[in-house]
Amino acid sequence: MIFNPVTRTRRLVAGLLAAGIVGGGTVGALAAAQGAPAKTPHTVTAAATPSTVPKPLTRAETAAEDVIGYLEKGQPAKSRAEARVLRGLAHGAAADALRKAGVPATQIAALQQRADRTARLSLRGAPALQVSQAANSVSGLMAGFYARYQDPVPAAVLRLDYLDRQAQLDAKAGDRANLRHTVQELAATWQRLRPQLIAAGGTSVATAYDRHVSALQHGGTAVASEKQAIHGLDLVDKMEAVFLAK
């Protein structure tokens, strides 16, 4: 899932570097991306089946992530801009692409409602955590949408990305009950994906993610859980790199 827009490209390049799949020439592109929207790094290559996921949908998914990412970087204006992009795509090109793929109207409406809520909260200056929760609810729909297309990275990887982010936000909110539910779903999703990752050559990443899931299940302080969830997001990037290198 190499996305041209901002967040996913940055995170994927980081994962590829960590896995040793791309050379050091990409480091400069990644550093530049930390201060401005990234362009697709020309040095990233992978012998993977091309994705058929429509560009408007990948851009919407990236926008939802960047609403959160820019808030974490202390750039609320850029976060608001991404919220507007997300809302526009949910009512425009992304919705059109989903209709062509036969996605039920109820699911498209759910995307639009969640994108609207994200934009509404963002543009009125709601607390960052509230905006981030809304944006991540959009990400929660994406694995189901992506599963309708061909992509070298299984949709379950995107689901883990959403769930690790949700665990981070639950921990930050001090919502232990919701965190437990999120971790349960994450563990179940992981067990379904694990054999695929190992078959693709990702044994070391699978072992690391096993430890990550165990740590989340054993609980701990909210701060520890939040850090562990962030670690999980890094591991998900490495999973993507494994599948892209098949």
C-alpha positions as CSV (number, residue, x, y, z in Angstrom):
1,M,0.0,0.0,0.0
2,I,2.3,2.8,-1.2
3,F,0.3,5.9,-1.0
4,N,1.4,9.1,-2.7
5,P,0.0,11.5,-0.1
6,V,1.6,12.4,3.2
7,T,1.3,10.0,6.1
8,R,1.2,6.5,4.6
9,T,4.1,7.2,2.3
10,R,6.3,8.4,5.2
11,R,5.3,5.5,7.4
12,L,5.8,2.9,4.6
13,V,9.3,4.3,3.7
14,A,10.2,4.0,7.4
15,G,9.1,0.4,7.4
16,L,11.0,-0.4,4.2
17,L,14.1,1.1,5.7
18,A,13.7,-0.9,8.8
19,A,13.3,-4.1,6.8
20,G,16.4,-3.3,4.7
21,I,14.4,-3.2,1.5
22,V,15.3,0.2,0.2
23,G,18.6,2.0,0.2
24,G,19.9,4.9,2.1
25,G,19.0,7.2,-0.7
26,T,15.4,7.2,0.6
27,V,16.5,8.8,3.9
28,G,16.6,12.2,2.4
29,A,13.1,11.9,1.0
30,L,11.9,10.7,4.4
31,A,13.5,13.6,6.2
32,A,12.0,16.1,3.8
33,A,8.6,14.5,4.3
34,Q,8.8,15.2,8.0
35,G,8.4,18.9,7.3
36,A,6.2,18.9,4.2
37,P,3.8,16.6,2.3
38,A,5.8,13.8,0.8
39,K,6.2,12.8,-2.8
40,T,6.4,9.2,-3.8
41,P,10.0,8.2,-3.3
42,H,11.5,7.1,-6.6
43,T,13.9,4.7,-4.9
44,V,11.1,2.5,-3.4
45,T,10.7,-0.6,-5.5
46,A,8.9,-3.9,-4.7
47,A,8.2,-7.0,-6.7
48,A,4.6,-7.0,-5.6
49,T,1.4,-7.2,-7.5
50,P,0.2,-3.7,-8.4
51,S,-2.7,-2.4,-6.2
52,T,-6.1,-1.9,-7.8
53,V,-7.3,0.3,-4.9
54,P,-8.6,3.5,-6.4
55,K,-6.5,6.6,-5.8
56,P,-9.3,8.6,-4.2
57,L,-9.8,5.9,-1.6
58,T,-6.1,5.7,-0.8
59,R,-6.1,9.5,-0.5
60,A,-9.1,9.5,1.8
61,E,-7.4,6.9,4.0
62,T,-4.3,9.0,4.1
63,A,-6.2,12.1,4.9
64,A,-7.8,10.4,7.9
65,E,-4.4,9.4,9.2
66,D,-3.0,12.8,8.6
67,V,-5.7,14.5,10.5
68,I,-4.2,12.7,13.5
69,G,-0.6,12.9,12.5
70,Y,-0.6,16.7,12.1
71,L,-2.3,17.1,15.5
72,E,0.5,15.0,17.0
73,K,3.0,17.2,15.3
74,G,1.3,20.4,16.7
75,Q,0.2,21.5,13.2
76,P,-3.6,22.0,13.6
77,A,-4.0,24.1,10.5
78,K,-2.7,21.2,8.3
79,S,-4.8,18.8,10.3
80,R,-7.9,20.9,9.5
81,A,-6.9,21.0,5.8
82,E,-6.8,17.2,5.7
83,A,-10.2,17.0,7.4
84,R,-11.6,19.1,4.6
85,V,-9.9,16.9,2.0
86,L,-11.4,13.8,3.8
87,R,-14.9,15.3,3.8
88,G,-14.7,16.2,0.1
89,L,-13.5,12.8,-1.0
90,A,-16.1,11.0,1.1
91,H,-18.8,12.9,-0.7
92,G,-17.0,12.9,-4.0
93,A,-14.5,10.8,-5.8
94,A,-14.0,8.2,-3.0
95,A,-17.7,7.6,-2.8
96,D,-18.0,7.3,-6.6
97,A,-15.2,4.7,-6.6
98,L,-16.9,2.7,-3.9
99,R,-20.2,2.7,-5.7
100,K,-18.5,1.4,-8.8
101,A,-17.1,-1.5,-6.7
102,G,-20.6,-2.4,-5.5
103,V,-20.2,-1.2,-1.9
104,P,-23.6,-0.9,-0.3
105,A,-25.1,2.6,0.1
106,T,-25.2,2.1,3.9
107,Q,-21.5,1.6,4.1
108,I,-20.8,4.7,1.9
109,A,-23.1,6.7,4.1
110,A,-21.2,5.5,7.2
111,L,-18.0,6.8,5.6
112,Q,-19.6,10.2,4.8
113,Q,-21.1,10.5,8.3
114,R,-17.7,9.8,10.0
115,A,-15.9,12.1,7.6
116,D,-18.4,14.8,8.3
117,R,-18.0,14.4,12.1
118,T,-14.3,14.5,11.8
119,A,-14.4,17.8,9.7
120,R,-17.0,19.3,12.0
121,L,-15.0,18.6,15.2
122,S,-11.7,19.7,13.5
123,L,-13.0,23.0,12.1
124,R,-14.6,24.1,15.3
125,G,-11.4,23.5,17.2
126,A,-12.5,20.5,19.4
127,P,-9.9,18.8,21.6
128,A,-7.2,17.0,19.7
129,L,-8.1,13.6,21.2
130,Q,-11.7,14.0,20.2
131,V,-10.8,14.9,16.6
132,S,-8.3,12.0,16.5
133,Q,-10.9,9.5,17.7
134,A,-13.3,10.7,15.0
135,A,-10.6,10.5,12.3
136,N,-9.6,7.0,13.4
137,S,-13.3,5.9,13.1
138,V,-12.9,6.6,9.4
139,S,-9.8,4.4,9.3
140,G,-11.9,1.7,10.9
141,L,-13.9,1.3,7.7
142,M,-11.0,1.2,5.3
143,A,-10.0,-2.5,5.7
144,G,-13.4,-3.6,4.5
145,F,-13.3,-1.2,1.5
146,Y,-9.7,-2.3,0.6
147,A,-10.7,-6.0,0.7
148,R,-12.8,-5.4,-2.4
149,Y,-9.7,-4.8,-4.5
150,Q,-6.4,-6.5,-5.2
151,D,-3.5,-5.3,-3.1
152,P,-0.2,-6.9,-2.2
153,V,-0.8,-6.1,1.5
154,P,-3.7,-8.0,3.1
155,A,-6.6,-5.8,4.3
156,A,-6.0,-7.3,7.8
157,V,-2.8,-5.3,8.0
158,L,-4.8,-2.1,7.6
159,R,-7.1,-3.4,10.3
160,L,-4.2,-3.8,12.7
161,D,-3.1,-0.3,11.8
162,Y,-6.5,1.0,12.8
163,L,-6.6,-1.1,16.0
164,D,-3.2,-0.1,17.2
165,R,-4.1,3.5,16.7
166,Q,-7.3,3.0,18.5
167,A,-5.4,1.3,21.4
168,Q,-3.2,4.4,21.5
169,L,-6.1,6.7,21.7
170,D,-8.0,4.6,24.2
171,A,-5.0,4.6,26.5
172,K,-4.5,8.3,26.1
173,A,-8.2,8.8,27.0
174,G,-7.8,6.6,30.1
175,D,-10.6,4.4,28.7
176,R,-9.6,1.0,30.1
177,A,-12.9,-0.7,29.1
178,N,-12.6,0.3,25.5
179,L,-8.9,-0.5,25.5
180,R,-9.6,-4.0,26.6
181,H,-12.2,-4.4,23.8
182,T,-9.8,-3.0,21.2
183,V,-7.0,-5.3,22.3
184,Q,-9.3,-8.3,22.1
185,E,-10.2,-7.4,18.5
186,L,-6.5,-6.7,17.7
187,A,-5.5,-10.1,19.0
188,A,-8.2,-11.9,17.0
189,T,-7.2,-10.1,13.8
190,W,-3.6,-10.8,14.4
191,Q,-4.2,-14.6,14.8
192,R,-5.9,-14.6,11.4
193,L,-3.1,-12.7,9.7
194,R,-0.1,-14.3,11.4
195,P,0.2,-17.4,9.1
196,Q,0.1,-15.2,6.0
197,L,2.9,-13.0,7.4
198,I,5.1,-16.0,8.2
199,A,4.4,-17.5,4.8
200,A,5.5,-14.2,3.2
201,G,8.9,-14.4,5.1
202,G,8.0,-12.2,8.0
203,T,8.8,-14.6,10.9
204,S,10.9,-12.1,12.8
205,V,8.2,-9.4,12.5
206,A,5.6,-12.0,13.6
207,T,7.6,-12.9,16.7
208,A,7.9,-9.2,17.6
209,Y,4.2,-8.6,17.1
210,D,3.4,-11.7,19.2
211,R,5.3,-9.9,22.0
212,H,3.5,-6.7,21.3
213,V,0.0,-8.3,21.6
214,S,1.0,-10.1,24.8
215,A,2.2,-6.8,26.3
216,L,-1.1,-5.1,25.5
217,Q,-3.1,-8.1,26.9
218,H,-1.2,-7.9,30.2
219,G,-2.1,-4.3,30.5
220,G,-0.2,-1.8,32.6
221,T,-0.3,1.9,33.0
222,A,-2.1,4.1,30.5
223,V,1.3,5.6,29.5
224,A,2.8,2.1,29.0
225,S,-0.1,1.0,26.9
226,E,0.0,4.1,24.8
227,K,3.7,3.5,24.1
228,Q,3.1,-0.1,23.3
229,A,0.4,0.8,20.8
230,I,2.8,3.2,19.1
231,H,5.3,0.4,18.9
232,G,2.6,-1.7,17.3
233,L,2.1,0.9,14.6
234,D,5.8,0.6,13.8
235,L,5.6,-3.1,13.5
236,V,2.6,-2.8,11.2
237,D,4.8,-0.7,8.9
238,K,7.3,-3.6,8.8
239,M,4.5,-6.1,8.0
240,E,3.6,-3.9,5.0
241,A,7.3,-4.0,3.9
242,V,7.3,-7.8,4.1
243,F,4.3,-8.2,1.9
244,L,5.5,-5.6,-0.6
245,A,8.8,-7.5,-1.0
246,K,7.2,-10.8,-1.8
